Amino acid sequence: MSAARPQLAPALAQPNLNGRSPLAHLLHALNQPLTGLQCSMELAVAGPRPKDQYVRTLREGLDLVARIRLLVEALREVAELQACSLGESSVTQFDHALQDVLHELQPVAEARNIGLNAAIAAGLEVRADVHITALIFRFLDSILSLACGASDLQVTAAPERNSACLTVSWICDAPPEHSPFSRPELGLLIAQAGWEQIDAKCMQSQNGRECLWQVRIPLASAAHSENQIENGDLK
């Protein structure tokens, strides 16, 4: 990694949300493969064609169906995350959950020859539901899938301005097939939806092949103080 850190900019670079929510973005993303599938089927029934053209059309259609299924799966996960927001949250040791996930992902990183370098401060208490560990796993597993082999993934977590600031930086690999709607990129989009459910702010940037994600999660103590002020408990 170079010494110069890329400037942070809000939201995703790929895919670009353009102010839309992750759910709205996924619904919009369905238009392209659905339109392509319709055109492919219309071409197939337009009139007699050589056999090889029918085979090619069917293969293209199957590819489009696979892309549609992937987007629908992502839609379902985002919808489930939003439904989870109706449940109760509790104070969670974010640093413990993060360390557990990094330990679980260590074999995955070793298989890809990616070094996991972590610096995690203790006592990072945030308010979240029981799915916080699964959310962290989805986030870091997606990044590992996008990272270049034989490189390092840097993970830091520390208190900063009443937030637990999680920063992950890595060297990206070549764009995956169907980018920006590949499985790992959609995984990051789903993770962003999950972070937003616990009032976290996501920021992402890319400078050449250097990628950086930062997630700021309100500390439980800060959220408690704000509630006291709103309720008039603090003088």
C-alpha positions in Angstrom: 0.0 0.0 0.0 1.3 3.5 -0.8 1.6 6.1 1.9 -1.0 8.4 0.2 -4.5 7.4 1.3 -7.2 7.9 -1.3 -9.7 10.7 -0.4 -12.9 9.4 1.1 -16.1 9.9 -0.8 -19.6 9.0 0.2 -21.4 5.8 -1.0 -20.2 3.2 -3.4 -18.0 3.7 -6.5 -19.2 0.4 -8.0 -22.1 0.1 -8.2 -22.9 3.8 -8.1 -26.1 4.3 -6.0 -26.7 7.8 -7.3 -28.6 8.7 -4.1 -30.8 5.6 -4.3 -31.2 3.1 -1.4 -29.6 -0.3 -1.9 -33.1 -1.8 -2.4 -34.1 0.8 -5.1 -30.7 0.3 -6.8 -31.2 -3.5 -7.0 -34.7 -3.0 -8.4 -33.3 -0.7 -11.0 -30.5 -3.1 -11.8 -33.0 -5.8 -12.8 -34.1 -3.7 -15.8 -31.1 -4.5 -17.9 -31.1 -8.4 -17.7 -34.9 -8.5 -17.9 -34.9 -6.4 -21.1 -32.1 -8.4 -22.5 -33.9 -11.6 -21.8 -37.1 -10.3 -23.5 -35.2 -9.2 -26.6 -33.4 -12.6 -26.7 -36.7 -14.5 -26.6 -38.3 -12.2 -29.1 -35.4 -12.8 -31.5 -35.8 -16.6 -31.0 -39.4 -16.6 -32.1 -39.1 -13.9 -34.8 -38.7 -16.5 -37.6 -36.7 -19.5 -38.7 -33.0 -19.4 -37.7 -30.1 -21.7 -38.1 -29.6 -24.2 -35.3 -26.4 -22.6 -34.0 -28.2 -19.2 -33.6 -30.9 -20.9 -31.5 -28.3 -22.5 -29.3 -26.4 -19.2 -28.9 -29.7 -17.4 -28.0 -30.5 -20.1 -25.4 -27.1 -19.8 -23.9 -27.4 -16.0 -23.7 -30.8 -16.4 -22.2 -29.5 -18.8 -19.5 -26.8 -16.3 -18.7 -29.3 -13.5 -18.2 -31.5 -15.7 -16.0 -28.5 -16.5 -13.8 -27.8 -12.7 -13.4 -31.5 -12.1 -12.6 -31.5 -14.8 -10.0 -28.4 -13.3 -8.4 -30.1 -9.9 -8.2 -33.3 -11.4 -6.8 -31.3 -13.2 -4.1 -29.7 -9.8 -3.2 -33.1 -8.2 -3.1 -34.3 -10.9 -0.8 -31.4 -10.4 1.6 -31.8 -6.6 1.6 -35.5 -7.0 2.3 -34.8 -9.4 5.2 -32.3 -7.0 6.6 -34.9 -4.3 6.6 -37.3 -6.6 8.3 -34.7 -7.3 11.0 -34.7 -3.6 11.9 -38.1 -4.2 13.6 -36.4 -6.4 16.2 -34.8 -5.2 19.4 -31.2 -4.2 19.5 -28.8 -4.5 22.5 -25.3 -3.3 23.4 -22.7 -5.5 21.6 -18.9 -5.7 21.8 -18.1 -4.8 18.2 -14.4 -5.5 18.7 -15.1 -9.1 19.9 -17.4 -9.8 17.0 -14.9 -8.4 14.5 -12.1 -10.5 16.0 -14.3 -13.6 15.8 -15.0 -13.0 12.1 -11.4 -12.4 11.3 -10.4 -15.6 12.9 -13.1 -17.5 11.0 -12.0 -15.9 7.7 -8.3 -16.6 8.3 -8.3 -20.0 6.3 -10.1 -18.2 3.4 -7.4 -15.5 3.4 -4.6 -18.1 3.6 -6.1 -20.1 0.6 -5.9 -16.9 -1.5 -2.4 -16.0 -0.1 -3.9 -12.8 1.4 -2.5 -11.4 4.6 -4.9 -10.2 7.3 -3.4 -7.4 9.2 -5.7 -6.2 12.0 -5.4 -3.5 14.7 -8.6 -3.5 16.8 -9.1 -1.3 19.9 -10.9 -2.9 22.9 -14.2 -1.8 24.4 -16.0 -0.8 21.2 -19.6 -1.1 22.4 -22.3 -0.5 19.7 -26.0 -1.0 19.7 -27.0 -3.8 17.2 -29.1 -6.9 16.9 -27.9 -10.5 17.0 -27.1 -10.4 13.2 -24.0 -8.1 13.7 -21.6 -11.0 13.3 -23.2 -12.2 10.1 -23.1 -8.6 8.8 -19.4 -8.3 9.5 -18.7 -11.7 7.9 -20.6 -10.7 4.7 -18.7 -7.4 4.5 -15.2 -8.9 5.0 -15.8 -12.0 3.0 -17.0 -9.9 0.0 -13.9 -7.8 0.2 -11.6 -10.9 0.4 -13.3 -12.1 -2.8 -12.5 -8.8 -4.5 -8.9 -8.5 -3.2 -5.9 -9.5 -5.3 -4.1 -12.6 -4.3 -0.6 -12.3 -2.7 -1.5 -9.0 -1.2 -2.5 -7.7 2.3 -5.9 -6.7 3.7 -5.6 -4.0 6.4 -8.4 -3.9 9.1 -8.5 -1.3 11.8 -11.2 -0.5 14.3 -10.9 2.3 16.8 -13.1 4.9 18.6 -13.4 8.2 16.7 -15.8 11.1 17.4 -18.4 9.0 19.3 -18.2 6.2 16.7 -16.5 2.9 16.2 -14.6 3.5 13.0 -13.9 0.4 11.0 -11.5 0.9 8.1 -10.6 -1.8 5.6 -8.1 -1.3 2.8 -6.9 -3.7 0.1 -5.5 -4.1 -3.4 -8.4 -4.9 -5.8 -8.1 -7.8 -8.3 -9.3 -7.5 -11.9 -13.0 -6.6 -12.2 -15.1 -9.8 -11.8 -17.5 -11.1 -14.4 -20.7 -9.0 -14.7 -19.2 -6.2 -12.6 -20.6 -4.1 -10.9 -23.2 -6.7 -10.3 -21.0 -9.7 -9.5 -21.7 -11.8 -6.3 -19.0 -10.1 -4.2 -19.9 -6.6 -5.3 -23.5 -7.3 -4.5 -22.3 -8.7 -1.2 -20.8 -5.3 -0.4 -24.1 -3.6 -1.4 -26.0 -5.9 0.9 -23.5 -5.2 3.7 -24.0 -1.5 3.2 -27.8 -2.0 3.6 -27.0 -3.9 6.9 -24.7 -1.1 8.2 -27.4 1.5 7.4 -29.9 -0.5 9.5 -27.8 0.2 12.6 -27.3 3.9 11.7 -23.8 3.4 10.5 -22.3 5.6 7.7 -20.4 4.0 4.9 -17.7 5.7 2.8 -15.7 4.2 0.0 -12.9 5.3 -2.3 -10.6 3.9 -4.9 -7.3 5.2 -6.1 -6.0 3.0 -8.9 -6.0 -0.5 -7.5 -6.1 0.7 -3.9 -9.5 0.4 -2.3 -10.7 1.7 1.0 -14.0 1.2 2.9 -14.8 3.0 6.1 -17.8 2.3 8.3 -18.7 4.6 11.3 -21.0 3.0 13.8 -22.4 5.1 16.7 -20.9 4.0 20.0 -23.6 2.8 22.5 -22.5 5.4 25.0 -22.9 8.2 22.5 -26.4 7.0 21.5 -27.3 6.8 25.2 -26.2 10.3 25.8 -28.1 11.7 22.9 -31.3 9.9 24.1 -30.8 11.5 27.5 -30.5 14.9 26.0 -33.6 14.4 23.9 -35.6 13.2 26.9 -34.3 16.1 29.1 -32.5 13.8 31.5 -29.2 15.8 31.3 -29.1 19.3 32.7 
